[in-house]
Amino acid sequence: MNTSKIWLSSPHMGGTEQQFVQEAFNTNWVAPLGPNVTGFEKDLENFLGSNTFVAALSSGTAALHLGLILLDVKAGDEVICQSFTFSASANPILYQGAIPIFVDSEPNTWNICPKALEEAILDRIAKGKKPKAIIAVHLYGMPFDVESIMEIANQFSIPILEDAAESLGSHFKGKMCGTFGTLAALSFNGNKIITTSGGGALVASKETEKEKAVFLATQARDSAPHYQHSAIGYNYRLSNISAGIGRGQMQVLNDHILNRRAMHSLYVDYFENINGVTVFREPHANYYSNHWLSCIIFDVKKINKTPDDLRLFLETKNIETRPLWKPMHLQPIFKKYPYYGGFVCENLFATGLCLPSGSNLTNLDKERIIIAFDEFFK
């Protein structure tokens, strides 16, 4: 049997990407602007709907950073952030000299807990510091509890910056992730559901916000014949070459989503017969996840095995898996900052594992994974 590496989530080209890239070379649009950038932004706007305006950027982290700037987050301000996430969700808070306030997750979506969020807001206000923004993540492609979180944010008039880096194509009640908050960030890193090699985008609901983001992302150059700058700028714009890859990827995005959801269904079917292992899935029909990564949870009271046992075993079979995100409030760089909630995200980190989820997994790959599971569990 073939024993080549089975990756957690590898890039999956659709076949037309090279045409857009070659056109960029042919027309010498080898720059952080050009028809591919404009076209990619328009493709994303059409896909997301809801009167969105998209600025293509160099990374999802850049999008979060510019999002905080557009929300006027400054040094000393406090920003609430979901603890159970990748560090890129929280790092831009420190870029601004602001203070991250971490919040636990709830067990249904693994995303920001409404109860802990409200507790954090009330306590920070009582301490004389109303949070300036809320960074809410759609983790592993699963929409957060949109109705509860938006209700709380609206109640206290605090804008939401959605981290939709992992959730392109996911939706709640038919409305796309990345269109609920005041602003949102997307990622097109190599392991995401579509890729531009490296890249991201800021999603805005107003054209003026997109224009300001593009201005800041291109070194904040004023309108003048010479180089003049009245604000701090950043080199955050996506190149026309990378955007060409993105244009080709948009043509296969829906297929990628269906393939990942099919892989998730394969895991659901398999683990129905394994007592003590549960597949992370949508709480109910209002949620639609792209299942960017399929994840499982071990009930240590029912199964005499651990997620790390499985990870190490699959490693011997050349099959990549990964622990769930280590919560930010447990990270050395962030552990000094306030945290609100219980132990939901800590327990998830201790008992969970991400499984191979790529849209390009072959039937042979799937067979190898199931055979390895059988050997480990049965």
KESE-619646 format. One record per residue (C-alpha): x, y, z; residue number from 0. Coordinates in nm, 2 decimals, decimal comma. Layout:
N
east:X	north:Y	up:Z	i:NUM
...
end
This chain:
378
east:0,00	north:0,00	up:0,00	i:0
east:0,11	north:0,35	up:-0,07	i:1
east:0,27	north:0,51	up:0,24	i:2
east:0,32	north:0,87	up:0,12	i:3
east:0,24	north:1,15	up:0,37	i:4
east:-0,13	north:1,21	up:0,44	i:5
east:-0,14	north:1,58	up:0,54	i:6
east:-0,38	north:1,74	up:0,78	i:7
east:-0,49	north:2,00	up:0,53	i:8
east:-0,27	north:2,06	up:0,22	i:9
east:-0,32	north:2,30	up:-0,07	i:10
east:-0,56	north:2,18	up:-0,34	i:11
east:-0,52	north:2,34	up:-0,68	i:12
east:-0,82	north:2,34	up:-0,92	i:13
east:-0,63	north:2,37	up:-1,25	i:14
east:-0,70	north:2,72	up:-1,37	i:15
east:-0,48	north:2,91	up:-1,12	i:16
east:-0,18	north:2,91	up:-1,36	i:17
east:-0,39	north:3,08	up:-1,63	i:18
east:-0,45	north:3,38	up:-1,41	i:19
east:-0,09	north:3,38	up:-1,29	i:20
east:0,04	north:3,36	up:-1,64	i:21
east:-0,18	north:3,65	up:-1,75	i:22
east:-0,02	north:3,86	up:-1,47	i:23
east:0,32	north:3,77	up:-1,61	i:24
east:0,22	north:3,83	up:-1,97	i:25
east:0,08	north:4,18	up:-1,88	i:26
east:0,37	north:4,26	up:-1,63	i:27
east:0,12	north:4,31	up:-1,35	i:28
east:0,37	north:4,18	up:-1,09	i:29
east:0,28	north:4,41	up:-0,82	i:30
east:0,05	north:4,45	up:-0,52	i:31
east:-0,23	north:4,58	up:-0,75	i:32
east:-0,37	north:4,48	up:-1,08	i:33
east:-0,67	north:4,31	up:-1,25	i:34
east:-0,63	north:3,98	up:-1,05	i:35
east:-0,65	north:4,17	up:-0,72	i:36
east:-0,96	north:4,36	up:-0,83	i:37
east:-1,11	north:4,04	up:-0,97	i:38
east:-1,04	north:3,84	up:-0,66	i:39
east:-1,20	north:4,10	up:-0,44	i:40
east:-1,51	north:4,10	up:-0,66	i:41
east:-1,52	north:3,72	up:-0,66	i:42
east:-1,52	north:3,72	up:-0,28	i:43
east:-1,78	north:4,00	up:-0,26	i:44
east:-2,01	north:3,80	up:-0,49	i:45
east:-1,96	north:3,49	up:-0,28	i:46
east:-2,02	north:3,65	up:0,06	i:47
east:-2,31	north:3,87	up:-0,06	i:48
east:-2,48	north:4,10	up:0,20	i:49
east:-2,33	north:4,42	up:0,05	i:50
east:-1,98	north:4,33	up:0,14	i:51
east:-1,66	north:4,52	up:0,04	i:52
east:-1,34	north:4,32	up:0,04	i:53
east:-0,98	north:4,44	up:0,06	i:54
east:-0,73	north:4,17	up:-0,04	i:55
east:-0,43	north:4,16	up:0,19	i:56
east:-0,11	north:3,97	up:0,26	i:57
east:-0,25	north:3,76	up:0,55	i:58
east:-0,54	north:3,71	up:0,78	i:59
east:-0,33	north:3,86	up:1,06	i:60
east:-0,29	north:4,18	up:0,86	i:61
east:-0,67	north:4,19	up:0,81	i:62
east:-0,72	north:4,16	up:1,19	i:63
east:-0,46	north:4,43	up:1,26	i:64
east:-0,62	north:4,67	up:1,01	i:65
east:-0,96	north:4,58	up:1,15	i:66
east:-0,85	north:4,69	up:1,50	i:67
east:-0,71	north:5,01	up:1,35	i:68
east:-1,04	north:5,09	up:1,17	i:69
east:-1,22	north:5,03	up:1,50	i:70
east:-0,99	north:5,29	up:1,66	i:71
east:-0,82	north:5,05	up:1,90	i:72
east:-0,52	north:5,22	up:2,05	i:73
east:-0,26	north:5,17	up:2,32	i:74
east:-0,42	north:5,10	up:2,66	i:75
east:-0,76	north:5,00	up:2,51	i:76
east:-0,90	north:4,66	up:2,60	i:77
east:-1,01	north:4,41	up:2,34	i:78
east:-1,20	north:4,09	up:2,43	i:79
east:-1,08	north:3,78	up:2,24	i:80
east:-1,18	north:3,42	up:2,23	i:81
east:-0,91	north:3,22	up:2,42	i:82
east:-0,96	north:2,90	up:2,22	i:83
east:-0,80	north:3,00	up:1,89	i:84
east:-0,47	north:3,04	up:1,70	i:85
east:-0,24	north:3,31	up:1,83	i:86
east:-0,29	north:3,53	up:1,52	i:87
east:-0,64	north:3,62	up:1,66	i:88
east:-0,47	north:3,78	up:1,96	i:89
east:-0,13	north:3,90	up:1,84	i:90
east:-0,27	north:4,21	up:1,66	i:91
east:-0,42	north:4,34	up:1,99	i:92
east:-0,06	north:4,36	up:2,12	i:93
east:0,05	north:4,52	up:1,79	i:94
east:-0,17	north:4,81	up:1,89	i:95
east:-0,04	north:4,82	up:2,24	i:96
east:-0,39	north:4,72	up:2,36	i:97
east:-0,47	north:4,47	up:2,63	i:98
east:-0,63	north:4,13	up:2,54	i:99
east:-0,91	north:4,01	up:2,77	i:100
east:-0,96	north:3,64	up:2,71	i:101
east:-1,29	north:3,46	up:2,73	i:102
east:-1,37	north:3,09	up:2,75	i:103
east:-1,57	north:2,89	up:2,49	i:104
east:-1,91	north:2,71	up:2,52	i:105
east:-1,93	north:2,34	up:2,44	i:106
east:-2,17	north:2,34	up:2,15	i:107
east:-1,97	north:2,54	up:1,90	i:108
east:-1,64	north:2,56	up:2,08	i:109
east:-1,65	north:2,94	up:2,03	i:110
east:-1,68	north:3,24	up:2,25	i:111
east:-1,92	north:3,17	up:2,55	i:112
east:-2,20	north:3,43	up:2,57	i:113
east:-2,22	north:3,40	up:2,95	i:114
east:-1,85	north:3,45	up:3,00	i:115
east:-1,85	north:3,73	up:2,74	i:116
east:-2,12	north:3,92	up:2,93	i:117
east:-1,94	north:3,86	up:3,26	i:118
east:-1,61	north:4,00	up:3,11	i:119
east:-1,78	north:4,31	up:2,97	i:120
east:-1,96	north:4,39	up:3,30	i:121
east:-1,65	north:4,34	up:3,51	i:122
east:-1,43	north:4,55	up:3,28	i:123
east:-1,69	north:4,83	up:3,29	i:124
east:-1,70	north:4,80	up:3,67	i:125
east:-1,32	north:4,84	up:3,67	i:126
east:-1,36	north:5,16	up:3,46	i:127
east:-1,26	north:5,02	up:3,12	i:128
east:-1,52	north:4,94	up:2,87	i:129
east:-1,38	north:4,70	up:2,60	i:130
east:-1,32	north:4,87	up:2,26	i:131
east:-1,39	north:4,56	up:2,05	i:132
east:-1,47	north:4,19	up:2,05	i:133
east:-1,27	north:3,94	up:1,84	i:134
east:-1,50	north:3,64	up:1,79	i:135
east:-1,37	north:3,33	up:1,60	i:136
east:-1,56	north:3,08	up:1,38	i:137
east:-1,33	north:2,80	up:1,50	i:138
east:-1,25	north:2,51	up:1,26	i:139
east:-1,52	north:2,64	up:1,03	i:140
east:-1,80	north:2,63	up:1,29	i:141
east:-2,00	north:2,95	up:1,32	i:142
east:-2,01	north:3,10	up:1,67	i:143
east:-2,34	north:3,15	up:1,85	i:144
east:-2,43	north:3,44	up:1,63	i:145
east:-2,76	north:3,55	up:1,78	i:146
east:-2,64	north:3,54	up:2,15	i:147
east:-2,31	north:3,71	up:2,08	i:148
east:-2,45	north:3,98	up:1,85	i:149
east:-2,72	north:4,05	up:2,11	i:150
east:-2,46	north:4,11	up:2,38	i:151
east:-2,24	north:4,32	up:2,15	i:152
east:-2,53	north:4,53	up:2,05	i:153
east:-2,65	north:4,57	up:2,41	i:154
east:-2,32	north:4,72	up:2,51	i:155
east:-2,25	north:4,89	up:2,18	i:156
east:-1,92	north:4,71	up:2,13	i:157
east:-1,82	north:4,63	up:1,77	i:158
east:-1,74	north:4,27	up:1,67	i:159
east:-1,44	north:4,19	up:1,45	i:160
east:-1,50	north:3,84	up:1,31	i:161
east:-1,21	north:3,61	up:1,28	i:162
east:-1,35	north:3,41	up:0,99	i:163
east:-1,00	north:3,28	up:0,88	i:164
east:-1,12	north:2,92	up:0,90	i:165
east:-1,48	north:2,96	up:0,80	i:166
east:-1,50	north:3,08	up:0,44	i:167
east:-1,82	north:2,92	up:0,31	i:168
east:-1,97	north:2,85	up:0,65	i:169
east:-2,30	north:3,01	up:0,73	i:170
east:-2,56	north:3,06	up:1,01	i:171
east:-2,93	north:3,07	up:0,90	i:172
east:-2,80	north:3,11	up:0,54	i:173
east:-2,59	north:3,42	up:0,61	i:174
east:-2,22	north:3,38	up:0,55	i:175
east:-1,96	north:3,39	up:0,82	i:176
east:-1,76	north:3,71	up:0,78	i:177
east:-2,08	north:3,92	up:0,73	i:178
east:-2,21	north:3,95	up:1,09	i:179
east:-1,96	north:4,18	up:1,26	i:180
east:-1,86	north:4,54	up:1,19	i:181
east:-1,55	north:4,40	up:1,01	i:182
east:-1,42	north:4,05	up:0,94	i:183
east:-1,09	north:3,88	up:0,85	i:184
east:-1,04	north:3,59	up:0,61	i:185
east:-0,72	north:3,38	up:0,56	i:186
east:-0,59	north:3,21	up:0,24	i:187
east:-0,29	north:3,05	up:0,41	i:188
east:-0,16	north:2,73	up:0,25	i:189
east:-0,37	north:2,51	up:0,48	i:190
east:-0,70	north:2,69	up:0,44	i:191
east:-1,00	north:2,58	up:0,24	i:192
east:-0,87	north:2,79	up:-0,05	i:193
east:-0,52	north:2,94	up:-0,07	i:194
east:-0,33	north:3,22	up:-0,24	i:195
east:-0,01	north:3,06	up:-0,10	i:196
east:-0,02	north:3,33	up:0,17	i:197
east:-0,28	north:3,59	up:0,19	i:198
east:-0,60	north:3,72	up:0,36	i:199
east:-0,87	north:3,98	up:0,33	i:200
east:-1,06	north:4,23	up:0,53	i:201
east:-1,44	north:4,22	up:0,49	i:202
east:-1,62	north:4,55	up:0,55	i:203
east:-1,99	north:4,66	up:0,52	i:204
east:-1,90	north:5,01	up:0,39	i:205
east:-1,70	north:5,10	up:0,09	i:206
east:-1,53	north:5,38	up:0,28	i:207
east:-1,39	north:5,12	up:0,53	i:208
east:-1,25	north:4,92	up:0,25	i:209
east:-1,09	north:5,23	up:0,09	i:210
east:-0,93	north:5,32	up:0,42	i:211
east:-0,80	north:4,96	up:0,47	i:212
east:-0,64	north:4,97	up:0,12	i:213
east:-0,49	north:5,31	up:0,20	i:214
east:-0,33	north:5,19	up:0,52	i:215
east:-0,22	north:4,86	up:0,35	i:216
east:-0,03	north:5,05	up:0,08	i:217
east:0,19	north:5,25	up:0,32	i:218
east:-0,07	north:5,52	up:0,37	i:219
east:0,05	north:5,73	up:0,08	i:220
east:-0,13	north:6,06	up:0,05	i:221
east:-0,27	north:6,18	up:-0,28	i:222
east:0,03	north:6,38	up:-0,40	i:223
east:0,28	north:6,36	up:-0,69	i:224
east:0,55	north:6,31	up:-0,44	i:225
east:0,57	north:6,06	up:-0,15	i:226
east:0,38	north:6,21	up:0,14	i:227
east:0,25	north:6,04	up:0,45	i:228
east:0,02	north:6,18	up:0,71	i:229
east:-0,05	north:5,84	up:0,88	i:230
east:0,14	north:5,53	up:0,97	i:231
east:0,10	north:5,28	up:0,68	i:232
east:0,17	north:4,91	up:0,63	i:233
east:0,29	north:4,69	up:0,35	i:234
east:-0,01	north:4,46	up:0,37	i:235
east:-0,16	north:4,45	up:0,01	i:236
east:-0,19	north:4,12	up:-0,17	i:237
east:0,02	north:4,08	up:-0,49	i:238
east:-0,14	north:4,04	up:-0,83	i:239
east:0,04	north:3,71	up:-0,87	i:240
east:-0,11	north:3,57	up:-0,54	i:241
east:-0,45	north:3,71	up:-0,63	i:242
east:-0,43	north:3,51	up:-0,95	i:243
east:-0,41	north:3,19	up:-0,76	i:244
east:-0,70	north:3,31	up:-0,55	i:245
east:-0,92	north:3,37	up:-0,86	i:246
east:-0,86	north:3,01	up:-0,98	i:247
east:-0,93	north:2,88	up:-0,63	i:248
east:-1,26	north:3,06	up:-0,61	i:249
east:-1,38	north:2,85	up:-0,91	i:250
east:-1,34	north:2,53	up:-0,70	i:251
east:-1,44	north:2,67	up:-0,35	i:252
east:-1,78	north:2,51	up:-0,35	i:253
east:-1,63	north:2,17	up:-0,44	i:254
east:-1,37	north:2,21	up:-0,17	i:255
east:-1,64	north:2,27	up:0,09	i:256
east:-1,84	north:1,97	up:-0,03	i:257
east:-1,53	north:1,75	up:-0,02	i:258
east:-1,44	north:1,85	up:0,34	i:259
east:-1,80	north:1,80	up:0,45	i:260
east:-1,79	north:1,45	up:0,30	i:261
east:-1,47	north:1,37	up:0,48	i:262
east:-1,64	north:1,49	up:0,80	i:263
east:-1,94	north:1,26	up:0,73	i:264
east:-1,69	north:0,97	up:0,69	i:265
east:-1,56	north:1,04	up:1,04	i:266
east:-1,91	north:1,07	up:1,18	i:267
east:-2,01	north:0,73	up:1,04	i:268
east:-1,69	north:0,56	up:1,16	i:269
east:-1,69	north:0,69	up:1,52	i:270
east:-2,06	north:0,61	up:1,57	i:271
east:-1,92	north:0,26	up:1,65	i:272
east:-1,64	north:0,37	up:1,88	i:273
east:-1,75	north:0,42	up:2,23	i:274
east:-1,58	north:0,72	up:2,40	i:275
east:-1,49	north:0,92	up:2,08	i:276
east:-1,72	north:1,20	up:1,95	i:277
east:-1,69	north:1,40	up:1,63	i:278
east:-1,73	north:1,78	up:1,66	i:279
east:-2,04	north:1,87	up:1,45	i:280
east:-2,30	north:2,14	up:1,41	i:281
east:-2,53	north:2,19	up:1,71	i:282
east:-2,85	north:2,21	up:1,49	i:283
east:-2,97	north:2,29	up:1,14	i:284
east:-2,91	north:2,67	up:1,17	i:285
east:-2,54	north:2,60	up:1,16	i:286
east:-2,35	north:2,51	up:0,84	i:287
east:-1,98	north:2,44	up:0,88	i:288
east:-1,73	north:2,41	up:0,59	i:289
east:-1,56	north:2,16	up:0,83	i:290
east:-1,22	north:2,31	up:0,75	i:291
east:-1,08	north:2,07	up:1,00	i:292
east:-1,27	north:1,77	up:1,14	i:293
east:-1,20	north:1,71	up:1,51	i:294
east:-1,27	north:1,44	up:1,76	i:295
east:-1,30	north:1,44	up:2,14	i:296
east:-1,20	north:1,15	up:2,37	i:297
east:-1,41	north:1,07	up:2,68	i:298
east:-1,13	north:0,94	up:2,90	i:299
east:-1,39	north:0,77	up:3,13	i:300
east:-1,51	north:0,55	up:2,85	i:301
east:-1,19	north:0,48	up:2,65	i:302
east:-0,85	north:0,38	up:2,78	i:303
east:-0,67	north:0,58	up:2,52	i:304
east:-0,57	north:0,95	up:2,47	i:305
east:-0,57	north:1,18	up:2,18	i:306
east:-0,19	north:1,19	up:2,19	i:307
east:-0,18	north:0,81	up:2,18	i:308
east:-0,37	north:0,83	up:1,85	i:309
east:-0,16	north:1,12	up:1,72	i:310
east:0,17	north:0,93	up:1,78	i:311
east:0,03	north:0,60	up:1,64	i:312
east:-0,09	north:0,77	up:1,32	i:313
east:0,25	north:0,94	up:1,29	i:314
east:0,40	north:0,59	up:1,25	i:315
east:0,16	north:0,54	up:0,96	i:316
east:0,28	north:0,87	up:0,80	i:317
east:-0,06	north:1,03	up:0,87	i:318
east:-0,06	north:1,39	up:1,01	i:319
east:-0,29	north:1,49	up:1,29	i:320
east:-0,27	north:1,79	up:1,54	i:321
east:-0,38	north:1,87	up:1,89	i:322
east:-0,66	north:2,13	up:1,92	i:323
east:-0,55	north:2,49	up:1,97	i:324
east:-0,39	north:2,56	up:2,31	i:325
east:-0,59	north:2,83	up:2,47	i:326
east:-0,44	north:3,18	up:2,46	i:327
east:-0,47	north:3,23	up:2,84	i:328
east:-0,24	north:2,93	up:2,88	i:329
east:0,03	north:3,06	up:2,64	i:330
east:0,34	north:3,20	up:2,80	i:331
east:0,31	north:3,53	up:2,61	i:332
east:-0,05	north:3,59	up:2,71	i:333
east:-0,09	north:3,42	up:3,06	i:334
east:-0,06	north:3,75	up:3,25	i:335
east:-0,38	north:3,89	up:3,09	i:336
east:-0,73	north:3,86	up:3,24	i:337
east:-0,94	north:3,55	up:3,16	i:338
east:-1,31	north:3,50	up:3,22	i:339
east:-1,49	north:3,17	up:3,22	i:340
east:-1,44	north:2,81	up:3,33	i:341
east:-1,25	north:2,51	up:3,19	i:342
east:-1,43	north:2,44	up:2,86	i:343
east:-1,15	north:2,53	up:2,63	i:344
east:-0,88	north:2,38	up:2,86	i:345
east:-1,07	north:2,05	up:2,86	i:346
east:-1,11	north:2,06	up:2,48	i:347
east:-0,74	north:2,12	up:2,44	i:348
east:-0,67	north:1,82	up:2,67	i:349
east:-0,91	north:1,58	up:2,50	i:350
east:-0,93	north:1,67	up:2,13	i:351
east:-0,75	north:1,60	up:1,81	i:352
east:-0,77	north:1,74	up:1,45	i:353
east:-0,79	north:1,47	up:1,18	i:354
east:-0,68	north:1,48	up:0,81	i:355
east:-0,95	north:1,70	up:0,64	i:356
east:-0,81	north:1,81	up:0,30	i:357
east:-1,04	north:1,84	up:0,01	i:358
east:-0,78	north:1,65	up:-0,20	i:359
east:-0,78	north:1,33	up:0,01	i:360
east:-0,81	north:1,04	up:-0,23	i:361
east:-1,00	north:0,72	up:-0,18	i:362
east:-0,67	north:0,54	up:-0,10	i:363
east:-0,59	north:0,81	up:0,16	i:364
east:-0,93	north:0,75	up:0,32	i:365
east:-0,88	north:0,38	up:0,32	i:366
east:-0,54	north:0,41	up:0,49	i:367
east:-0,69	north:0,63	up:0,76	i:368
east:-0,97	north:0,39	up:0,83	i:369
east:-0,74	north:0,09	up:0,84	i:370
east:-0,52	north:0,28	up:1,08	i:371
east:-0,82	north:0,36	up:1,30	i:372
east:-0,92	north:0,00	up:1,30	i:373
east:-0,58	north:-0,11	up:1,41	i:374
east:-0,57	north:0,15	up:1,69	i:375
east:-0,92	north:0,13	up:1,82	i:376
east:-1,03	north:-0,23	up:1,76	i:377
end
